[in-house]
Amino acid sequence: MPLMPSMPADALVKDVYSINPQTFRHWLHVEEAIMRSPSTFTAGERELMAAYVSRLNSCTYCASSHSEAAVLLGVDPPFT
């Protein structure tokens, strides 16, 4: 998290969430709704889109996590 000087260089999403769990609990509900509620896109397709955006944002952690989730949800690798 180099853009957050108060966080260690190797901080993960869980570390950011732990700063204010009550606030981030709300975000988790929003995230769950976006990624898993009924949609014309499958859960795997949504994970693939999230992986793509994460790569555009140069977030290796998120890109890797969403890519793995996409594969587990039936998206055929490889994709870049």
Order of alpha helices (4+ residues) and beta strands (2+ residues): alpha-alpha-alpha-alpha
